[in-house]
Structure formats: structure tokens, C-alpha cells
Amino acid sequence: MIRAPRLREALIGLAILGSVSSSGCVTPASRAWDASLSPSMRKEVLQSLPEPARDSLLPLSEIFYGRITSRRFNSRATFEDPSVRELFPSLPAYSDYYAALVDALDEAYIEYDRPTRVELLAVEFDPKGLLWLTIRFTGRNDLPLRWWNATLVRKDQWEWREDRWWVVPGKV
């Protein structure tokens, strides 16, 4: 028989585990953020960058995309989140990126425009000094009678400038 304090601890542990497993995650628990990058891709792309850029790209991109999955994306709270906005050189640049991503998530039928998982698929180096991150967003399907997940694969442009990374929005 389980005593009351142990039962309470067990229930609290289960509640915490349930909330963690039902919240958005960046990648599946068994995979690292950069697991999809082959050693040759990692060597080719990352070695061409200055050391601070090389050291900060993957952790920073993981944090950025993790923030996107932490809540419904097409909400005012997400739009005003400074931790998402700080990677853009200006408010108009952030607004362009935000509008394009909300539209793409909606067209991909990701329920509530809230991806539940984001995976880094590839990193490509552009001769102009830009990086292209290929990202897969996965979430519940918004279409009726479709129980499988919906996905969106897109390329985001990142630029190392002024000793920091910037996300460069595409045209809306």
C-alpha cells in the first residue's frame, strides 16, 4: 500500500511528466537538434564560418525554433515575444518573417498554427556568405478526418553580420 505522501509525490511526478510530454518539443527526445547533419555537411558548412559564428549557430537556432513550438504561433503573445524578435535586424524584417511563417503553417494545415516538433534537416552555405537552414515543422493536422500529422518543410536564411546571427526574411 502506498502512503499518502508517496502517492502525492507520485501523482505530482506523473503530472509533470504529462505536461512535459504534451508540450511542444524541438526534436524527438532521442535525437539531437543537429542529428540530421552529416559529418561532411558539418565540416563543409561550419568550418567556413568564423569561430564565434560556428560555436553559436546550432545552439541559437535550436533556441529560436524551440520558442516557436512553445505556444500557438499566430498569437499576439508570440509576436511580441522579445526572445523570438531579437534575431531580426528590424521590426519590419521580423514582421515579414512572422507573416510568411504564419501563412505557410496555415497552408500546411498545421492545427492552430502550432507546430509540436521542429527538426533541423540541413544547413547549406551560400557563396554570398549566407546560410540556409532547412527546417521541418510538424503538428497535428487541421483538416477533418485526418488523424496523421501535417508537416511543413521550409528554408530559412541566416546571416552572420556585426558579430551576431540574424534571420533574414524572404519576401511576403
Secondary structure as UniProt FT lines:
FT   HELIX           4..22
FT   TURN            29..30
FT   TURN            33..36
FT   HELIX           39..46
FT   TURN            47..48
FT   HELIX           51..69
FT   TURN            73..74
FT   HELIX           76..79
FT   HELIX           82..85
FT   TURN            86..87
FT   HELIX           91..107
FT   TURN            108..109
FT   HELIX           111..113
FT   STRAND          117..125
FT   TURN            127..128
FT   STRAND          130..141
FT   TURN            144..145
FT   STRAND          149..161
FT   TURN            162..163
FT   STRAND          164..168
//
